[in-house]
């Protein structure tokens, strides 16, 4: 079956929008989890559900294109799904770091991370490189996009493997 790249892009964008909205809602639980720690657990459960949602959306896409999909086609769809969802949630990341988080939030977080790396006897060159980096809200939003694409590349492998399996056909009833 020939791949329809226009339909691939259209579906990845629309399903990515849906996944991105889900991630925006999920991220709100993380933001409010700083004030109400029990919300972090909801955030974690919602995060665990992401690959299952990606599986459902990829399976739905397979049905839209006729019920058959190759591994690489499904994998490409999954990566694009994560990419478009990452673009949506990156807007929220930027808004959080720029306008909601306290002004010293990023610097305090990096100071704590560097202290943890030092106590774990991590490579001093890496620690120095991290400490020289100036983390800004836009930097964090872009880093979030790259992280989510990386997760999409990895998590789409098992999803694509499951979705591209041959479907077992139900037996055809005999005519009398």
C-alpha positions in Angstrom: 0.0 0.0 0.0 1.4 3.4 -1.0 1.8 5.9 1.8 -0.2 9.1 1.4 2.1 11.7 2.8 -0.6 14.5 2.8 -2.9 12.3 4.9 0.0 11.4 7.2 0.8 15.0 7.8 -2.8 16.0 8.2 -3.6 13.2 10.7 -0.3 13.7 12.6 -1.1 17.4 13.0 -4.7 16.9 14.1 -4.0 14.0 16.4 -0.9 15.9 17.6 -3.1 18.8 18.5 -5.3 16.5 20.6 -2.2 15.0 22.3 -0.8 18.4 22.8 -4.0 19.6 24.6 -3.8 16.5 26.7 -0.2 17.4 27.6 -1.2 20.9 28.4 -3.8 19.6 30.9 -1.2 17.1 32.2 1.4 19.9 32.7 -1.2 21.9 34.7 -1.1 19.1 37.3 2.7 19.5 37.5 2.4 23.3 37.9 -0.2 23.1 40.6 1.7 20.1 42.1 4.2 22.6 43.4 1.4 24.0 45.7 -0.6 20.8 46.2 2.0 17.9 46.1 -0.7 15.2 45.7 -1.4 16.5 42.2 2.1 15.3 41.2 0.8 11.7 41.4 -2.0 12.6 38.9 0.6 14.1 36.6 2.7 10.9 36.8 -0.3 8.7 36.0 -1.3 10.9 33.1 2.4 10.7 31.9 2.3 6.9 32.0 -0.8 7.0 29.9 0.9 8.9 27.0 2.3 5.8 25.2 -1.1 4.1 25.4 -2.8 7.2 24.0 -0.2 7.2 21.2 -1.0 3.6 20.5 -4.7 4.3 20.3 -4.1 7.3 18.0 -1.7 5.3 15.7 -4.2 2.5 15.6 -7.0 5.0 14.7 -4.7 6.4 12.0 -4.1 2.9 10.6 -7.9 2.5 10.2 -8.2 5.9 8.4 -5.6 4.8 5.8 -7.3 1.5 5.1 -6.4 -0.8 7.9 -2.9 -1.7 6.9 0.4 0.1 7.9 4.1 -0.7 7.8 6.3 -0.5 10.8 8.2 2.6 9.4 5.0 4.3 8.4 3.6 3.8 11.9 6.9 4.9 13.5 7.0 8.0 11.4 3.4 8.8 12.3 4.3 8.4 16.0 7.3 10.7 15.8 5.2 13.3 14.0 2.5 12.9 16.6 4.9 13.6 19.4 6.5 16.5 17.4 3.2 18.4 17.0 2.1 17.7 20.6 5.5 19.0 21.7 4.9 22.2 19.8 1.6 22.8 21.5 2.9 22.1 25.1 6.0 24.2 24.5 3.8 27.3 24.5 2.7 26.4 28.0 6.2 25.7 29.1 7.3 29.1 27.9 4.4 30.8 29.6 5.1 28.9 32.8 8.8 29.8 33.0 8.4 33.4 31.7 5.3 34.5 33.7 4.2 32.0 36.3 7.3 30.6 38.0 9.2 32.8 40.4 12.0 34.8 38.8 14.7 32.7 40.5 13.0 29.3 39.8 15.4 28.3 37.0 18.5 29.4 38.7 17.5 27.7 42.0 16.6 24.5 40.1 20.0 24.5 38.4 21.8 25.2 41.6 20.1 22.2 43.2 20.8 20.0 40.2 24.5 21.0 40.2 24.7 20.2 43.9 23.1 16.8 43.4 25.6 16.1 40.5 28.5 17.1 42.7 27.4 14.9 45.6 27.1 12.0 43.1 30.7 12.6 42.0 29.6 13.3 38.5 32.2 14.4 35.9 33.4 17.9 36.8 33.6 19.0 33.1 29.9 18.3 32.6 29.1 20.1 35.9 31.1 23.1 34.7 29.4 23.1 31.3 26.0 23.0 33.0 26.9 25.7 35.4 28.0 28.0 32.6 24.8 27.6 30.7 22.2 30.4 31.1 18.8 28.7 31.2 16.0 31.0 29.9 12.3 30.4 29.4 12.7 30.0 25.7 15.7 27.7 26.2 13.5 25.5 28.4 10.6 25.5 25.9 12.9 24.5 23.1 14.6 21.9 25.2 11.2 20.5 26.0 10.4 20.1 22.3 13.7 18.2 21.8 13.0 16.0 24.8 9.5 15.2 23.7 10.7 14.4 20.2 13.3 12.1 21.6 10.7 10.3 23.8 8.5 10.0 20.7 11.3 8.4 18.7 11.9 5.8 21.4 8.3 5.2 22.5 7.0 5.0 19.0 9.1 1.9 18.3 7.0 -0.5 20.4 3.8 1.3 19.4 4.7 0.9 15.7 5.6 -2.8 16.2 2.2 -3.4 17.8 0.2 -1.5 15.3 1.8 -2.9 12.2 1.1 -6.5 13.2 -1.1 -8.5 10.8 -4.7 -8.3 11.9 -6.4 -11.7 12.4 -9.3 -11.9 10.1 -12.6 -13.2 11.4 -13.7 -16.3 9.7 -16.0 -15.7 6.8 -19.4 -17.3 7.3 -20.2 -20.0 4.7 -23.2 -19.3 2.4 -25.8 -21.9 2.2 
